[in-house]
Amino acid sequence: MNRVIEGAPVRHLTDGWTGTVAETPSPLANHAWVNRDSSADPYPEMVLLEDLEAAD
């Protein structure tokens, strides 16, 4: 994935978990902040874009 949209559903390619894009730092960034669906943690985690795919 080379570009993500805030609020978009995503899936981690390696680990298989799903989540929602919380924030994209900049158009040139190679990562996004993602809230995992299965996490009770109120803070998003930083994930490399190459590890994400759209989870339509």
C-alpha positions as CSV (number, residue, x, y, z in Angstrom):
1,M,0.0,0.0,0.0
2,N,1.6,3.3,-1.0
3,R,-1.2,5.6,0.2
4,V,-3.8,5.5,2.9
5,I,-6.8,7.6,3.8
6,E,-7.7,8.5,7.3
7,G,-10.6,6.3,8.5
8,A,-9.9,3.6,6.0
9,P,-10.1,-0.1,7.1
10,V,-6.8,-1.9,6.7
11,R,-5.3,-5.4,7.3
12,H,-1.7,-6.2,8.4
13,L,-0.2,-8.4,5.7
14,T,2.0,-10.4,8.0
15,D,0.1,-10.6,11.3
16,G,-3.4,-10.6,9.8
17,W,-5.0,-8.2,12.3
18,T,-7.4,-5.5,11.1
19,G,-7.8,-1.9,12.1
20,T,-8.6,1.6,11.0
21,V,-6.2,4.3,9.9
22,A,-6.2,7.0,12.6
23,E,-3.8,9.4,11.0
24,T,-1.5,9.8,8.1
25,P,1.5,12.0,9.1
26,S,2.2,13.4,5.6
27,P,1.8,12.4,2.0
28,L,5.5,11.4,1.9
29,A,5.5,9.4,5.0
30,N,6.1,5.6,4.8
31,H,3.9,4.8,7.7
32,A,0.5,5.5,9.2
33,W,-1.0,5.5,12.7
34,V,-3.5,2.6,13.0
35,N,-6.0,1.7,15.7
36,R,-6.2,-2.1,15.9
37,D,-9.8,-3.5,16.1
38,S,-8.7,-6.1,18.7
39,S,-6.8,-3.7,21.0
40,A,-8.1,-2.0,24.1
41,D,-5.2,0.5,23.9
42,P,-6.7,4.0,23.3
43,Y,-3.6,5.1,21.4
44,P,-2.9,4.1,17.7
45,E,0.4,2.4,16.7
46,M,2.7,3.3,13.9
47,V,2.8,0.8,11.1
48,L,4.8,0.8,7.8
49,L,2.6,1.2,4.7
50,E,4.3,-1.8,3.1
51,D,2.8,-3.9,5.9
52,L,-0.8,-2.8,5.2
53,E,-3.4,-3.6,2.6
54,A,-7.0,-2.4,2.2
55,A,-9.5,-4.4,4.2
56,D,-12.7,-3.7,2.2
